[in-house]
Amino acid sequence: MMQSRTHTCGQLRIENAGEHVTLVGWMENVRVVGNNFAFLVLRDFYGTTQIVVETEEIMNVIKGINKESTISVTGTVRERASKNPKQATGDIEVVPEKIELLGKNTGNTQEYFEDYFFHLGWYGLICGSGKVAIENMDKALIFNKEDLSKKDDIADLILACILYGDKKKGADYAQALKACMEREDKSGKDVYLKYPKLRIVHEYLAGYYTATDEEQDTLLQLDKDCSFCHGCVHPVCEELEMVRILQMLKKGREKEALERLKEQMQEHPGMGLQAIWHRYHSEQVTKDTDPAVAAFHKEKPQPEKRGFWQRLFGKK
């Protein structure tokens, strides 16, 4: 969920033409047109973006990458010559200056099934099913609690446990996340150098079941001292907004939390915010008599994209 990107694959529009961007997602398809010319489709949870390869250097990079591998694409947004009105990002394309392989699709291996179960888990969160979310995320992580590379996934599972009341499992994984961070600190490597806000998110989730409200409130104020900031639309900042809302809910400030959530969903509906949105639109929790809260519960959520989940489960 937390990646070093500037935009999602469903976010760029004609207004972004000329901007320098970084996208992260799965390489869905590649269509080679010439020796040094190809069209690549990059997909994430939010949608797809067309990448146009025009150099021998980049062509050589993608030749070594198989479909459904995770890649990072850095380049410039430009207006498409031939637009696709059926695609949200159909007015633009990205010309890459760098493509980096982040995770190779290795086929029917343990890594593939871990990824599969984790996607099922997020499907549960977005559809408002806590049981599906927790069971599948737990399957993906049960043998990887001490894997430093799984910190983001562990954080996602803690979120699911918080939203759906599995305190025992949530506390277990919160302790695992804390242990991962402690081992990294002892190694002397500042893995959060460029993302101090992500450190705050991880510390908050690691201490959710053990830290006092006062300690957590103090932690959430530290982002004001960050020397490196991406702006309010960056995914890391969305995650920080997510834990602020969780803290309001934990302290019983539901009306304020839901108002803030509604506002943030209009600006940048990240996956974590969408998970909270769907949890609090469930009929099971429509108990508050306050008119504003009741109205919030009854609204019909409109997730940006369902295409990924339709492809995953073969639904039309």
HUGI-V737770 format. One record per backbone hydrogen bond with DSSP energy under -1.0 kcal/mol. NH is the residue of the N-H (numbers start at 0). CO is the residue of the C=O. Records with the same first field share a line. If there is no record, write none. Layout:
NH->CO / CO
//
This chain:
4->2
5->21
6->21
10->7
15->12
16->13
17->76
18->15
20->74
22->72
24->70
25->42
26->68
27->25 / 40
28->40
30->38
32->36
33->36
37->52
38->30
39->50
40->28
41->48
42->25
43->46
48->41
50->39
51->93
52->37
58->54
59->55
60->56
61->57
62->58
63->60
64->61
67->26
68->65
69->102
70->24
71->99
72->22
73->97
74->20
75->94
76->18
77->92
79->90
83->89
86->83
89->86
91->88
92->77
93->49
94->75
96->73
97->73
99->71
101->69
102->69
108->106
112->108
113->109
114->110
115->111
116->112
117->113
118->114
119->115
120->116
121->117
122->118
123->119
124->120
125->121
126->122
128->123
132->128
133->129
134->130
135->131
136->132
137->133
138->134
139->135
140->136
141->137
143->140
146->143
149->146
150->147
153->149
154->150
155->151
156->152
157->153
158->154
159->155
160->156
161->157
162->158
163->159
165->160
166->164
169->165
170->166
171->167
172->168
173->169
174->170
175->171
176->172
177->173
178->174
179->175
180->176
181->177
182->178
183->179
184->180
185->181
186->182
187->184
190->188
192->189
198->194
199->195
200->196
201->197
202->198
203->199
204->200
205->201
206->202
210->206
215->211
216->212
217->213
218->214
219->215
220->217
221->218
223->220
224->221
225->222
233->230
237->233
238->234
239->235
240->236
241->237
242->238
243->239
244->240
245->241
246->242
247->243
248->244
249->245
250->246
251->248
252->247
253->251
256->252
257->253
258->254
259->255
260->256
261->257
262->258
263->259
264->260
265->261
266->262
267->263
269->267
273->269
274->270
275->271
276->272
277->273
278->274
279->275
284->281
285->282
286->284
293->289
294->290
295->291
296->292
297->293
309->305
310->306
311->307
312->308
314->309
//
